[in-house]
Amino acid sequence: MYRPKQSNFPEKVIKLIYKPNWLHSHATLPTPWPLDEKRLRLFFSARDEANRSHIGYMDIAEEKGISEVKEVLSPGATGAFDEHGVSPCCVLEVNGQLWLYYLGWQRAADVPFRNSIGLAVWDEKTGKFERMSDQPILGPNSVDPFTLSYPFVMEEKGAFRMWYGSHLSWEQDGFPMQHVIKHARSADGIHWERDGHICLDVEGDDYAFSRPWLRRIAGGFEMYYCFRGESYRLGYATSGDGLLWERKDEQIDVGELPAWAGDMQCYPAIGFLNHQKCLFFNGNGYGKTGIGKLAD
C-alpha cells in the first residue's frame, strides 16, 4: 500500500455544511462552480417523495453562509432516459455557455437501475438548465453495454476528454457492482468516441469505482473518486496522461470521522472558497445525512 509523507488535507477539518431540507430527502453529489473568489455555487440533487432525484443549487459565501436552494433541472418525461431522476456530475463553460453533464436514472425490472449521461445548458432567462436533447449523449453501446455513470469532462486543446463510470457486468441480485472508470474523447463535447479503455479497474475486494473528479497538477492529473469494499470510501490517484493511473488512496485519509460520515464517504468534488481548497463529499446513506466539507 502506498504511504505518503502527508495527506492532501493535513489539518483534516471536517464540517457538515448542509443537512437535507429541500424536497423529501438526501443531498447528494455536490458539484461546485466558482462565482468569484469568495463565493461558489454548489449544485446537488435531492429526492422527492417518489424517490426521484431533482437538481438544485445553493450559493455559499463564508461571510453570508448558504443561500436558499433553487431547482434547476427536474426528472424527464415518462419513458425518457431520465424519467426517474437527474443527478449533477460536472459543470463546464463552453463558448460562453454553462454546460451541465448529468446522470439520468431509469428504474429497471431485473437490475436496480439503468443510467445514461445527459447534457443541459444554462438559460439566463429562466435561471435553469435546459436539456440540449431529450436523448442521452452517452448511452449503452457495444463498449458500455449495461449502464453508465458520473461523467467528469475537461476541455483540452480545443477538444474534450471524459472520465466516466461503466458497469462490466450485473450480478444476479445487482450487487456487488463491477463498476469501473473509463475514458472517452470528443471534438465538440457532445459526440463521443469510446474505445473501452479502463482507467481504474476492479481490484481485490475494491469495486464500484465512481464519481471521478479531476484536476490538472504539475506533470499531469489528479483524480478524486470513491469506491466500495465493506463500504464506500474516498480514493485518490495521479496520472501523467489521464489514461494510466496510480492509486494513492492513503493521501485522502480524512482522519477521525464524525457520526454523519462514519459509515460511508462518497461522491467527492474539489472547489475553492476564499482561496481555500475544499473537498466536498457525502456521508452515510449516499447523502441522506447531507453534504460535508474537508478543508486544508
JODA-V180549 format. One record per residue. N is the residue number from 1. PHI is phi in degrees with one decimal (999 if undefined). OMEGA is omega in whole degrees, 0 to 359 (999 if undefined). Layout:
BEGIN
n->[N | N]
phi->[PHI | PHI]
omega->[OMEGA | OMEGA]
END
This chain:
BEGIN
n->[1 | 2 | 3 | 4 | 5 | 6 | 7 | 8 | 9 | 10 | 11 | 12 | 13 | 14 | 15 | 16 | 17 | 18 | 19 | 20 | 21 | 22 | 23 | 24 | 25 | 26 | 27 | 28 | 29 | 30 | 31 | 32 | 33 | 34 | 35 | 36 | 37 | 38 | 39 | 40 | 41 | 42 | 43 | 44 | 45 | 46 | 47 | 48 | 49 | 50 | 51 | 52 | 53 | 54 | 55 | 56 | 57 | 58 | 59 | 60 | 61 | 62 | 63 | 64 | 65 | 66 | 67 | 68 | 69 | 70 | 71 | 72 | 73 | 74 | 75 | 76 | 77 | 78 | 79 | 80 | 81 | 82 | 83 | 84 | 85 | 86 | 87 | 88 | 89 | 90 | 91 | 92 | 93 | 94 | 95 | 96 | 97 | 98 | 99 | 100 | 101 | 102 | 103 | 104 | 105 | 106 | 107 | 108 | 109 | 110 | 111 | 112 | 113 | 114 | 115 | 116 | 117 | 118 | 119 | 120 | 121 | 122 | 123 | 124 | 125 | 126 | 127 | 128 | 129 | 130 | 131 | 132 | 133 | 134 | 135 | 136 | 137 | 138 | 139 | 140 | 141 | 142 | 143 | 144 | 145 | 146 | 147 | 148 | 149 | 150 | 151 | 152 | 153 | 154 | 155 | 156 | 157 | 158 | 159 | 160 | 161 | 162 | 163 | 164 | 165 | 166 | 167 | 168 | 169 | 170 | 171 | 172 | 173 | 174 | 175 | 176 | 177 | 178 | 179 | 180 | 181 | 182 | 183 | 184 | 185 | 186 | 187 | 188 | 189 | 190 | 191 | 192 | 193 | 194 | 195 | 196 | 197 | 198 | 199 | 200 | 201 | 202 | 203 | 204 | 205 | 206 | 207 | 208 | 209 | 210 | 211 | 212 | 213 | 214 | 215 | 216 | 217 | 218 | 219 | 220 | 221 | 222 | 223 | 224 | 225 | 226 | 227 | 228 | 229 | 230 | 231 | 232 | 233 | 234 | 235 | 236 | 237 | 238 | 239 | 240 | 241 | 242 | 243 | 244 | 245 | 246 | 247 | 248 | 249 | 250 | 251 | 252 | 253 | 254 | 255 | 256 | 257 | 258 | 259 | 260 | 261 | 262 | 263 | 264 | 265 | 266 | 267 | 268 | 269 | 270 | 271 | 272 | 273 | 274 | 275 | 276 | 277 | 278 | 279 | 280 | 281 | 282 | 283 | 284 | 285 | 286 | 287 | 288 | 289 | 290 | 291 | 292 | 293 | 294 | 295 | 296]
phi->[999 | -67.4 | -128.0 | -75.8 | -73.0 | -154.5 | -77.9 | -63.5 | -127.0 | -62.2 | -82.1 | 53.7 | -92.9 | -105.9 | -133.9 | -85.9 | -96.0 | -150.5 | -93.7 | -55.8 | -143.8 | -118.1 | 60.9 | -98.5 | -161.1 | 66.6 | -150.8 | -130.9 | 55.6 | -59.3 | -132.5 | -78.4 | -139.1 | -71.2 | -96.9 | -161.5 | -65.2 | -110.9 | -135.9 | -138.6 | -102.8 | -113.0 | -80.0 | -162.3 | -121.7 | -134.2 | -105.1 | -87.5 | -68.0 | -92.4 | 67.9 | -96.5 | -86.1 | -119.8 | -103.9 | -134.0 | -145.6 | -133.8 | -95.6 | -120.2 | -136.2 | -56.1 | -81.9 | -114.3 | 81.1 | -112.3 | -80.4 | -65.7 | -76.4 | -121.8 | -80.9 | -127.3 | -157.0 | -107.3 | -57.3 | -77.7 | -69.4 | -55.2 | 90.7 | -76.3 | -65.1 | -119.9 | -67.2 | -105.4 | 150.6 | -134.1 | -134.7 | -75.8 | -125.5 | -158.8 | -121.4 | -141.7 | -89.5 | -130.5 | 51.7 | 80.4 | -106.5 | -98.7 | -103.9 | -115.1 | -88.6 | -136.8 | -101.6 | -102.5 | -109.6 | -133.3 | -71.3 | -131.5 | -84.4 | -98.8 | -130.5 | -61.7 | -164.4 | -127.9 | -121.4 | -136.1 | -108.3 | -113.8 | -137.1 | -132.2 | -121.4 | -68.1 | -111.3 | -62.9 | -69.1 | -92.4 | 66.9 | -140.3 | -88.9 | -114.8 | -60.6 | -70.4 | -155.5 | -85.7 | -110.9 | -69.8 | -84.1 | -136.0 | -131.0 | -58.3 | -151.4 | -67.2 | -82.0 | -125.2 | -76.4 | -107.2 | -153.0 | -121.0 | -158.1 | 39.1 | -75.1 | -123.1 | -116.4 | -133.9 | -85.5 | -148.2 | 54.1 | 79.7 | -123.9 | -135.3 | -127.4 | -130.4 | -115.1 | -147.8 | -91.2 | -147.6 | -77.5 | -86.0 | -169.8 | -105.3 | -77.9 | -59.3 | -101.3 | 93.4 | -135.3 | -70.8 | -85.6 | -81.4 | -118.0 | -124.2 | -106.1 | -113.9 | -133.9 | -142.0 | -129.2 | -152.7 | -85.0 | -128.0 | 82.6 | -117.5 | -102.8 | -118.9 | -108.0 | -122.7 | -117.1 | 85.8 | -62.5 | -99.5 | -87.4 | -127.1 | -107.3 | -56.0 | -143.3 | 59.5 | -89.0 | -87.7 | -150.6 | 56.9 | -73.7 | -155.1 | 48.3 | -69.3 | -134.8 | -109.4 | -140.3 | -77.6 | -134.0 | -57.4 | 87.7 | 152.9 | -137.6 | -121.2 | -130.9 | -99.2 | -160.9 | -130.1 | -150.2 | -119.1 | -127.4 | -68.0 | -155.3 | -69.9 | -148.0 | -88.6 | -131.3 | -148.1 | -147.0 | -128.6 | -153.5 | -83.3 | -121.2 | 83.3 | -111.4 | -103.0 | -120.3 | -112.5 | -72.6 | -137.2 | -59.1 | -63.2 | -71.1 | -104.9 | -57.1 | -101.3 | 78.7 | -70.1 | -94.3 | -73.4 | -59.5 | -68.0 | -125.9 | -69.6 | -99.6 | -159.9 | -135.2 | -151.4 | 57.1 | -76.7 | -156.0 | -104.1 | -140.5 | -125.1 | -135.8 | 53.0 | 65.5 | -102.7 | -74.6 | -123.6 | -102.2 | -90.6 | -159.3 | -104.4 | -106.1 | -59.6 | 69.8 | 57.8 | 101.8 | -64.9 | -89.9 | 118.2 | -113.1 | -115.1 | -138.6 | -112.5 | -120.0 | -91.7]
omega->[178 | 180 | 182 | 178 | 177 | 180 | 172 | 181 | 190 | 182 | 176 | 178 | 183 | 178 | 168 | 187 | 182 | 172 | 184 | 175 | 177 | 187 | 189 | 183 | 174 | 169 | 194 | 180 | 176 | 186 | 186 | 173 | 184 | 173 | 173 | 185 | 186 | 183 | 170 | 176 | 182 | 174 | 178 | 177 | 176 | 185 | 175 | 184 | 176 | 179 | 176 | 181 | 176 | 179 | 174 | 175 | 170 | 176 | 183 | 173 | 185 | 185 | 184 | 180 | 186 | 182 | 174 | 181 | 176 | 180 | 183 | 175 | 182 | 177 | 183 | 182 | 178 | 181 | 180 | 182 | 181 | 184 | 184 | 174 | 176 | 181 | 182 | 179 | 174 | 179 | 185 | 175 | 182 | 179 | 177 | 178 | 177 | 181 | 175 | 170 | 187 | 180 | 176 | 184 | 170 | 173 | 181 | 184 | 188 | 175 | 186 | 185 | 168 | 181 | 170 | 185 | 180 | 180 | 178 | 185 | 181 | 178 | 183 | 182 | 183 | 185 | 180 | 172 | 176 | 182 | 174 | 179 | 175 | 176 | 178 | 173 | 172 | 175 | 180 | 173 | 183 | 179 | 180 | 189 | 188 | 183 | 183 | 183 | 163 | 179 | 166 | 186 | 180 | 176 | 183 | 177 | 176 | 177 | 186 | 174 | 179 | 170 | 189 | 179 | 179 | 176 | 170 | 179 | 170 | 171 | 187 | 180 | 179 | 182 | 354 | 182 | 176 | 191 | 185 | 177 | 181 | 186 | 177 | 180 | 180 | 175 | 186 | 181 | 183 | 181 | 192 | 175 | 181 | 177 | 177 | 182 | 180 | 178 | 176 | 186 | 173 | 186 | 180 | 178 | 181 | 179 | 178 | 175 | 186 | 179 | 174 | 175 | 189 | 171 | 172 | 175 | 178 | 179 | 178 | 188 | 166 | 180 | 168 | 182 | 171 | 180 | 187 | 168 | 172 | 175 | 178 | 174 | 186 | 179 | 183 | 179 | 177 | 182 | 174 | 185 | 181 | 181 | 179 | 188 | 174 | 179 | 178 | 189 | 180 | 180 | 181 | 175 | 183 | 177 | 182 | 186 | 174 | 185 | 184 | 179 | 185 | 183 | 186 | 170 | 186 | 172 | 182 | 174 | 182 | 173 | 180 | 180 | 185 | 178 | 180 | 178 | 183 | 173 | 176 | 180 | 176 | 178 | 187 | 173 | 178 | 180 | 179 | 179 | 176 | 184 | 179 | 180 | 173 | 186 | 177 | 999]
END
